[in-house]
């Protein structure tokens, strides 16, 4: 039957490992493959032949893996470029060497590009003994076709919870103490994460990449709110930008290995504008940074189950020898008996395309989101999984890319 190989790439999420757990568990219950291996640090580690055997993972470890944030197999920012045929030849040499039939690649937009590229190379060269299947994950919720991206629901739950709790903190002082709070979320090109803060019901101003930022309009809106309430709660995406495309971010931008911009500092820029304009003398800033994608303590049960079941269905669909170059997508139903459907979509139809937050779901004057947006997001944050605790803290699986003697459940 050969082996299957699972790898993870790009930025991690709070539920990315649930997909890994789903594939492993599915093969234990219904063996399609003789062995299930993990590729360490994505395609970069595969090229170095860094693998770990996950075939006989125990039940406890599998359960704890589902609540473990970050990428247990390690991730990478390696770009498999179509202009480098030698890299493709090396990947296929390695797959042949270790008798690997199927590569499951868990990741976001760039990872789906890798799946599409490997499948296209195989088709072009008449290679039929290897299949490539993408499993979506991204806190940005910006993959097209699929109704949701595992990772977003838990990040949204964390962001909305943080907004709610810091808003309560902001309002402990009387109105004579005028103060502004600015929360910065991830979201280079899409405003899904920032918009999710509106699930809290407390956001006064929302700034996302989809709507060009206007400094004067923004400051006027802040003034109005301060006159009305003496307090103002602002949420901004890191990718907020002016009409000419330049970023609001105060920090210098840089480019990562995928050629994408690395951002941060939009909240600080807004703070500076507010202070310089004399709108308020008190303005606090909070950048959620990597916490929003690693806060497994705020996992959404819906999100965990979606991620896990993507792994299960990816494994099942891989039975079909022709199922390759596809990503597992999700469609939701308003049906308790069948809340979700999983199906395959060509990875090339997903890669290199960003699903923006719908403009029709944004209210004017930076005033947040519509009821349609809330209705879409609210189900994604529902439920809390039963968390396994060790010594008062959530148990987690030690990274498989670390010392082999230390891998496994933390104890």
C-alpha positions in Angstrom: 0.0 0.0 0.0 2.9 2.3 0.4 3.2 5.3 2.8 1.6 8.7 3.1 3.5 11.8 4.2 2.0 14.7 6.1 3.7 18.1 6.2 2.8 21.6 7.5 3.8 25.0 6.0 3.3 28.7 6.6 2.0 30.3 9.8 0.6 28.0 12.4 -2.8 28.1 14.0 -4.5 26.9 17.2 -6.0 23.9 15.4 -3.6 23.1 12.6 -2.6 19.8 14.4 -6.2 18.6 14.5 -5.9 17.9 10.7 -2.7 16.0 11.3 -4.4 14.0 14.1 -7.4 13.3 11.7 -5.2 11.8 9.0 -3.3 9.6 11.5 -6.5 8.4 13.2 -8.3 7.7 10.0 -5.5 5.5 8.7 -5.4 3.6 12.0 -9.2 2.9 11.7 -9.1 2.3 8.0 -5.6 1.5 6.8 -5.1 2.9 3.3 -1.4 3.1 3.9 1.2 0.8 5.5 2.7 3.8 7.3 1.9 7.4 8.1 5.0 9.7 8.2 5.4 13.3 9.1 7.7 15.6 7.1 9.5 18.0 9.3 9.5 21.7 8.4 7.4 21.3 5.3 8.8 20.9 1.8 12.1 22.2 3.0 12.5 19.3 5.5 11.2 16.8 2.9 14.0 17.8 0.6 16.4 17.1 3.5 14.7 13.7 4.1 13.7 14.7 7.7 10.8 12.4 8.6 9.1 11.0 11.7 6.9 7.8 11.9 3.4 8.6 13.2 1.7 5.4 12.3 1.2 4.0 15.7 0.4 7.2 17.6 -1.4 6.4 20.8 -5.0 7.6 21.6 -3.9 10.0 24.3 -1.3 11.6 22.1 -3.8 12.0 19.3 -6.3 13.7 21.6 -3.7 16.0 23.0 -2.3 16.7 19.5 -5.7 18.2 18.6 -5.4 20.8 21.4 -1.8 21.6 20.7 -1.2 24.9 19.0 1.6 25.8 16.5 2.9 23.2 14.0 3.9 20.0 15.7 5.8 18.9 12.6 7.4 22.3 12.1 6.7 24.7 9.3 8.7 26.5 6.6 8.7 29.5 4.4 10.2 27.7 1.5 8.9 28.5 -2.0 9.0 25.6 -4.5 9.5 27.5 -7.7 8.4 26.2 -11.1 11.5 27.7 -12.6 13.7 25.3 -10.6 13.1 21.8 -12.1 15.9 20.3 -10.1 14.0 20.9 -6.9 11.0 19.0 -8.3 13.2 16.2 -9.5 14.6 15.9 -6.0 11.1 15.8 -4.4 10.1 12.9 -6.7 13.3 11.1 -6.1 12.7 11.2 -2.4 9.1 10.1 -2.7 10.2 7.1 -4.8 13.1 6.3 -2.4 10.8 6.0 0.5 7.8 4.6 -1.4 5.5 7.5 -0.5 2.3 7.4 -2.4 0.5 10.5 -1.1 1.7 13.8 0.3 -0.8 15.7 2.4 0.2 19.3 2.7 -1.4 21.4 5.4 -1.2 25.1 4.8 -2.6 28.3 3.3 -2.4 30.0 0.0 1.3 29.4 -0.8 1.0 25.8 0.4 -1.8 25.2 -2.1 0.4 26.6 -4.8 3.0 23.9 -3.8 0.3 21.2 -4.1 -0.8 22.5 -7.5 2.8 22.8 -8.7 3.8 19.2 -7.7 0.6 17.8 -9.3 1.2 19.7 -12.5 4.8 18.5 -12.7 3.7 14.9 -12.2 1.0 15.2 -14.9 3.5 16.8 -17.3 6.0 14.0 -16.9 3.6 11.1 -16.8 4.1 10.4 -13.1 1.1 8.5 -11.7 2.3 6.9 -8.6 2.3 10.0 -6.4 -0.6 12.2 -5.3 -0.7 15.6 -3.7 -3.6 16.8 -1.5 -3.9 20.1 0.2 -5.5 20.6 3.6 -6.5 24.3 4.3 -5.5 26.2 7.3 -5.1 29.9 7.9 -6.2 32.3 10.6 -6.7 34.9 7.8 -9.8 33.0 6.4 -8.7 34.2 3.0 -8.8 31.0 0.8 -11.4 31.1 -1.9 -14.0 28.4 -2.6 -14.0 26.9 0.9 -16.7 28.3 3.2 -14.2 28.5 6.1 -10.5 28.0 6.9 -9.7 26.0 10.0 -7.8 28.3 12.4 -9.9 31.4 11.8 -12.7 30.4 14.2 -10.4 29.9 17.1 -8.5 33.1 16.3 -11.8 35.0 16.0 -12.9 33.7 19.4 -9.6 34.8 21.0 -9.8 38.3 19.4 -13.4 38.9 20.3 -12.8 37.7 23.8 -9.7 39.9 24.1 -11.7 42.9 22.8 -14.5 42.3 25.2 -12.2 42.0 28.2 -9.9 44.9 27.4 -13.0 47.1 26.7 -14.2 46.3 30.3 -10.8 47.3 31.5 -10.9 50.5 29.5 -14.2 51.6 31.0 -13.5 51.1 34.7 -12.7 54.8 35.1 -15.3 57.6 35.0 -16.0 59.6 31.8 -13.9 62.4 33.1 -11.0 60.2 32.2 -11.0 60.3 28.4 -9.1 57.4 26.9 -8.7 55.5 23.6 -7.7 51.8 23.2 -6.3 50.5 19.9 -6.2 46.7 19.2 -4.1 45.5 16.2 -4.7 42.2 14.6 -3.1 40.2 11.8 -4.4 40.5 8.3 -2.0 41.7 5.6 -4.6 41.7 2.7 -7.9 40.7 4.3 -9.8 42.1 7.2 -11.4 38.9 8.5 -9.5 38.8 11.8 -10.0 42.5 12.6 -13.7 42.1 11.7 -14.1 39.2 14.1 -13.5 41.6 17.0 -17.0 42.9 16.3 -18.4 39.7 17.6 -17.8 41.3 21.0 -20.3 44.0 20.3 -18.1 46.8 21.7 -15.9 48.0 18.7 -16.4 51.7 17.9 -14.1 51.9 14.9 -12.9 49.1 12.5 -10.1 49.6 10.0 -9.4 46.9 7.4 -7.3 46.6 4.2 -10.4 46.4 2.0 -11.4 50.1 2.7 -8.7 52.8 1.9 -7.7 54.6 5.1 -8.4 58.3 5.2 -6.6 60.1 8.1 -9.0 63.1 8.4 -12.1 60.9 8.2 -10.7 58.7 10.8 -9.7 61.5 13.2 -13.2 63.1 12.8 -14.9 59.8 13.6 -12.7 59.4 16.7 -13.6 63.0 17.8 -17.3 62.3 17.5 -17.1 59.1 19.5 -15.0 60.8 22.2 -17.6 63.6 22.5 -20.4 61.0 22.9 -18.7 58.5 25.2 -15.3 59.8 26.4 -14.0 56.4 25.5 -13.2 54.9 22.1 -12.3 51.3 21.2 -10.5 50.9 17.8 -9.5 47.7 16.0 -7.1 47.8 13.0 -5.7 45.2 10.7 -1.9 45.2 10.3 -2.5 45.6 6.5 -4.5 48.8 6.7 -3.5 51.0 3.8 -4.1 54.4 2.1 -5.8 54.8 -1.2 -2.4 54.8 -3.0 -1.5 51.3 -1.5 1.0 52.5 1.1 0.6 50.9 4.5 -0.6 52.8 7.6 2.0 50.8 9.5 4.5 52.9 11.4 7.2 50.3 11.2 9.4 49.6 8.2 8.0 46.8 6.1 10.2 43.9 4.9 9.7 41.0 2.5 9.6 37.3 3.5 10.7 34.3 1.5 7.4 34.1 -0.4 7.8 37.7 -1.6 5.0 39.0 0.8 5.2 42.0 3.0 5.8 41.5 6.8 3.9 44.1 8.7 3.3 45.5 12.2 2.9 48.9 13.7 -0.5 50.1 12.3 -1.8 50.6 15.9 1.2 52.7 16.8 0.7 54.8 13.7 -2.9 55.5 14.7 -1.8 56.3 18.2 0.6 58.9 16.9 -2.0 60.5 14.7 -4.4 60.8 17.6 -1.8 62.2 20.0 -0.5 64.7 17.4 -4.1 65.9 16.6 -4.8 66.3 20.3 -7.9 64.2 20.2 -6.9 62.5 23.4 -4.0 62.5 25.8 -4.5 58.9 26.7 -4.2 56.2 24.0 -3.2 52.7 24.7 -2.1 50.1 22.1 -2.2 46.3 22.1 -0.7 44.2 19.3 -2.0 40.7 19.5 0.9 39.4 17.4 1.4 35.7 17.4 -1.0 35.2 20.4 -4.0 35.3 18.1 -2.9 32.3 16.2 -1.5 30.2 19.1 -4.0 30.8 21.9 -5.3 27.2 22.0 -6.9 28.1 25.4 -9.6 29.8 23.2 -10.1 27.0 20.8 -13.5 26.8 19.2 -15.0 23.3 19.2 -16.5 23.9 15.8 -13.0 24.9 14.5 -11.3 21.9 16.0 -13.9 19.5 14.6 -13.7 21.1 11.1 -9.9 20.8 11.1 -9.9 17.2 12.3 -12.6 16.2 9.8 -10.7 17.8 6.9 -7.9 15.3 7.8 -10.3 12.4 7.9 -11.9 13.3 4.6 -8.5 14.0 2.9 -7.5 10.5 3.9 -10.7 8.9 2.6 -10.6 10.8 -0.7 -7.0 9.8 -1.2 -8.2 6.3 -1.9 -9.1 7.5 -5.4 -5.9 7.1 -7.5 -7.0 10.1 -9.6 -7.5 12.4 -6.6 -4.5 14.7 -6.8 -3.7 18.3 -7.0 -6.8 19.2 -5.0 -7.6 20.9 -1.7 -10.2 19.7 0.7 -12.9 22.5 0.9 -15.8 22.9 3.3 -19.4 23.8 2.7 -21.6 24.5 5.7 -25.3 23.6 6.1 -27.9 24.8 8.6 -28.5 21.2 9.6 -27.6 19.6 12.9 -27.4 16.1 11.3 -25.1 17.4 8.5 -23.4 20.7 9.6 -20.6 20.4 7.0 -19.7 18.8 3.7 -16.2 18.2 2.5 -15.1 18.0 -1.1 -12.1 18.5 -3.4 -11.3 21.5 -5.4 -8.4 22.0 -7.8 -5.6 23.6 -5.8 -4.7 25.8 -8.7 -8.1 27.5 -8.4 -7.3 28.4 -4.8 -3.6 29.3 -4.8 -2.5 32.9 -5.3 -6.0 34.3 -4.8 -7.1 36.2 -1.7 -10.7 36.1 -0.5 -11.2 39.6 1.0 -13.7 40.4 3.6 -16.9 41.4 1.7 -17.3 45.1 1.3 -21.1 44.8 1.6 -20.5 43.4 5.1 -18.7 46.6 6.2 -20.6 49.6 7.6 -19.8 53.1 6.6 -17.6 55.5 8.6 -15.5 52.7 10.0 -18.5 51.7 12.1 -17.9 47.9 12.1 -19.7 45.1 10.3 -23.3 44.2 9.4 -25.6 41.6 10.8 -24.8 39.3 7.8 -21.1 39.3 8.8 -22.0 38.4 12.4 -24.3 35.6 11.2 -21.4 34.2 9.1 -18.8 34.4 11.9 -20.8 33.5 15.0 -21.2 29.8 14.4 -17.4 29.5 13.8 -16.6 30.4 17.4 -19.1 28.1 19.1 -18.3 25.4 21.7 -15.3 24.7 23.8 -13.4 21.4 23.6 -12.7 19.3 26.7 -9.1 20.3 27.5 -6.7 17.8 28.9 -4.8 19.5 31.8 -1.4 18.6 33.2 -0.1 20.4 36.3 -2.7 23.1 35.9 -1.8 23.9 32.3 -3.2 22.6 29.0 -1.3 19.5 27.9 0.5 19.7 24.6 2.5 17.4 22.3 6.2 18.3 22.2 7.3 19.2 18.7 8.2 16.2 16.5 11.1 18.2 15.0 12.9 18.4 18.4 15.0 15.8 20.1 13.4 12.5 19.2 13.8 11.4 22.8 11.6 14.3 24.0 8.9 14.1 21.4 5.5 13.2 22.5 3.2 14.4 25.3 4.7 16.9 27.8 4.9 15.2 31.2 
